Amino acid sequence: MIRHFIHIWLVMMALAGLLVGCHGVPHYDSTLIQADSLLKTPGQRLQALQLLEDFKSDSLVPDHDRAYYHLLLTQARYMNYITFDSTSLQGINTAIDYYSQHDKDIEKLSRAYIYKGTVLEDMLRPDSAMLCYKRAEVIANENDHFNRGYANLRMGKLYARHHAYDGRDIEKLEQALDHFNKSGDTYYQIICLNDLGALYRSTDTIKSQKNLNMAITLAEQEKDVNNAIKSRNNLAYLYFMLGQHDKKYNLKAYKQLQHIKQLYGLKGLPDGVYATFASVYANLGKTDSALLLLELPQYSDTARAAQYRQSNNYLEALSHIAKAQGDSLNYLKLSHECDRKSFQALNDPDIVNIMFAELSFDEQHQKDIDRQRRFRTGVIAAVVGAIILALLALALLFYYRAHRYDKLVLELKDRSQTQINDLTQLQGNINELKINDVRLKGFIASHMDMMREMIETCYHEPNNRIAENMKRIVKFQDSNKENWVKLYDYIDLEHDNIMTRTRENYPQLNDRELLLLALTCMGYSYIHIAIIMGYSNATSVSVIKQRLVKKMGLECSLNDYIQNNGRV
């Protein structure tokens, strides 16, 4: 019965290994791989988009290529500032469905959730976007610092855009910066530092200045013109704010803007930079230059031009110019309009939904973790219980086969009952989610001692039929060598990884020689080893040990080798 059970177990393990081995990494289309590589470099993202849009997606037959194409196309469109619609949502859902159900590519699945969040943001569904970013963060592998950092960056920007009032935007951006530092991604480090500097302006000017100076240094080292301009502009605006109370900062703001003008010129700058120029120049009394700089942006699209002239930055700059010109009435009117817009922004109704979405996700995720822990603990308890029941069945089998072994059977039953009591105690502590390693090792050791006693019984009753059957049970055979190999893990725990070290240092040793070393480590006598390994007498074991020492080239005895835990 036991032999039949062992054979079934070996077949099941072989099938499981076959299934795992058959699941290989899919081979993606070379064009898609090239596009993915281009997207990693900011200056080549437009080229990646053109490559994907020219690609004939209808020719993609394998599902993994189709999913990969939709992921990359969504990513490329976002990076090139193309607005998404419902069609984009269908495309990225195709990728998520495939990676969730078939491929199980964790990195691509995490990335797909991130870019689904960007699509949902464009569709004015920020709470749904937050759920996607949270899902991307928890799905990503522990060492996937880029995707975990980018998910936190998207959450931080989402909170900042909807004017979070409890510092969540800063918290997310700090986490993103930490991940990008670990991944070594300088480009996104600059973005995080720049955003943190802008957010800290109203709460901690020292941190704001520190982050912005770091962003400027990194951006100029990397020759990242766009982020260098944004960082200097944010630092100039910080000095402008401080200049309202201490005029010495006005000159510092002016110097930062002059750096932008000298290094990059005045054409093609972001809208906010011109507004900062105008505000700083107005504070310095250069109202004509301020008005000229404020009107530098030119838009062929009238809607875009109207949007620029209704922006808070533009109106705030006009108010500073009016104040510098002594136009009190216009200054008050413009200041009132800026305050009204700021108040509307601070009362963004979506912020509550976004915060609630994250809270709901965190609660559900914690429930899922607890459920998985309970399941794992239950499985462990079931496995331990099955082992105990199997040992109890073995004891009962010997009891019914021979009454002369009553003492041994009773001892087995007593020890099995002890293990059942231990299992009950472990199940009582199931909510603590821990298993006592020392007790488990003792459990294994006690049953290995029991095997030694069975061998002793075989030896003292050499001509008994039952003893001969017991010999066949404990005897090492090629068909069950995998069961003996599992013994090596236990010996590694007791002897500081001696079996692992020996297999690495002496690959020439075969299975029987390794088993001989393992049994010697366990303190088995020559007689025990001879019975297990099927040798005719104990003297053969001594000879084989000497051969083993020579084969390993040891200058010490095998016992000394074991005493040193395999270190020679």
Secondary structure, 3 states (H helix, E strand, C coil): CHHHHHHHHHHHHHHHHHHHHHCCCCCCCHHHHHHHHHHCCHHHHHHHHHHHHHCCHHHCCCHHHHHHHHHHHHHHHHHCCCCCCHHHHHHHHHHHHHHHHHHCCHHHHHHHHHHHHHHHHHCCCHHHHHHHHHHHHHHCCCCCHHHHHHHHHHHHHHHHHCCCCCCHHHHHHHHHHHHHHHHCCHHHHHHHHHHHHHHHCCCCHHHHHHHHHHHHHHHHHCCCHHHHHHHHHHHHHHHHHHCCCCCHHHHHHHHHHHHHHHHHCCCCCCHHHHHHHHHHHHHCCCHHHHHHHHCCCCCCCHHHHHHHHCCHHHHHHHHHHHHHHCCHHHHHHHHHHHHHHHHHHHCCCHHHHHHHHHHHHHHHHHHHHHHHHHHHHHHHHHHHHHHHHHHHHHHHHHHHHCHHHHHHHHHHHHHHHHHHHHHHHHHHCHHHCCCCHHHHHHHHHHHHHHHHHHHHHHHHCCCCHHHHHHHHHHCCCHHHHHHHHCHHHHHHHHCCCHHHHHHHHCCCCCHHHHHHHHHHHCCCCHHHHHHHHCCCCHHHHHHHHHHHHHHHCCCCCHHHHHHCCCCC
